[in-house]
Amino acid sequence: MPYRLEISTTSNELTLLREGVETRTFPVAAGHADQPRYGRFAYGLFTYSEVLNEFGGSHCCILMASADITALTELLPLGTPVVIS
């Protein structure tokens, strides 16, 4: 897989790597249960993560600007690895 996403819960950044080289960084935020969800895309992460369960009170949602997630959706294939730390 040529791409990989790394999400830092301390810096609130998502980093896009291609062939192991950082190519772009996006700001992210933790979602909350009372926050409405807008936008056309969502990445489903079907796994358990103790880190994500505690990320800013999130209910397993990481929010991005619509333009940013649209750019990633157009670029990344299904199955792109995501690492949350």
C-alpha positions as CSV (number, residue, x, y, z in Angstrom):
1,M,0.0,0.0,0.0
2,P,1.7,3.2,-1.1
3,Y,-0.2,5.5,1.3
4,R,-0.6,5.7,5.1
5,L,-2.4,8.1,7.4
6,E,-1.1,8.9,10.8
7,I,-3.3,10.8,13.3
8,S,-1.7,12.5,16.4
9,T,-4.1,13.0,19.2
10,T,-1.6,15.3,20.9
11,S,-1.0,17.7,18.0
12,N,-4.5,17.2,16.4
13,E,-2.9,16.6,13.0
14,L,-3.4,14.0,10.3
15,T,-0.3,13.3,8.3
16,L,-0.4,11.8,4.8
17,L,2.6,9.6,3.9
18,R,3.4,8.2,0.5
19,E,6.0,5.5,0.3
20,G,7.0,6.5,3.9
21,V,7.5,10.2,3.0
22,E,5.4,12.9,4.6
23,T,3.5,14.7,1.8
24,R,0.9,16.7,3.6
25,T,-0.5,17.5,7.0
26,F,-4.1,18.4,7.9
27,P,-5.6,19.8,11.1
28,V,-8.1,17.5,12.8
29,A,-10.4,17.7,15.9
30,A,-12.3,15.3,18.1
31,G,-16.0,15.0,17.4
32,H,-18.5,15.1,20.2
33,A,-21.9,13.4,20.5
34,D,-23.8,16.7,20.5
35,Q,-22.0,18.0,17.4
36,P,-23.8,17.8,14.1
37,R,-22.0,15.9,11.3
38,Y,-21.8,17.7,7.9
39,G,-20.1,16.7,4.7
40,R,-20.1,14.1,2.0
41,F,-17.5,11.7,3.3
42,A,-16.5,9.6,6.3
43,Y,-13.7,7.1,6.8
44,G,-15.0,4.1,8.7
45,L,-12.4,2.7,11.1
46,F,-13.6,-0.7,12.1
47,T,-11.3,-1.6,14.9
48,Y,-10.9,-1.0,18.6
49,S,-8.6,1.8,19.9
50,E,-8.1,2.8,23.5
51,V,-6.4,6.0,22.2
52,L,-9.3,7.1,20.0
53,N,-11.9,6.2,22.7
54,E,-10.3,8.9,24.9
55,F,-9.5,11.5,22.2
56,G,-11.0,14.7,23.4
57,G,-14.2,13.1,24.6
58,S,-14.8,11.8,21.1
59,H,-17.2,9.1,20.3
60,C,-14.7,7.8,17.8
61,C,-15.0,10.7,15.4
62,I,-12.2,12.7,14.0
63,L,-13.3,15.9,12.2
64,M,-11.7,17.4,9.2
65,A,-12.4,20.4,6.9
66,S,-14.6,19.3,4.0
67,A,-12.0,20.3,1.4
68,D,-9.4,18.2,3.2
69,I,-11.4,15.0,3.5
70,T,-12.6,15.5,-0.1
71,A,-8.9,15.6,-1.2
72,L,-8.1,12.5,0.7
73,T,-11.1,10.6,-0.6
74,E,-10.2,11.4,-4.2
75,L,-6.6,10.2,-3.6
76,L,-6.6,7.2,-1.2
77,P,-7.7,3.7,-2.1
78,L,-9.9,1.6,0.3
79,G,-7.7,-0.2,2.8
80,T,-5.3,2.6,3.3
81,P,-3.7,2.0,6.8
82,V,-4.5,4.5,9.5
83,V,-2.4,4.8,12.7
84,I,-3.7,6.8,15.7
85,S,-1.4,7.7,18.4
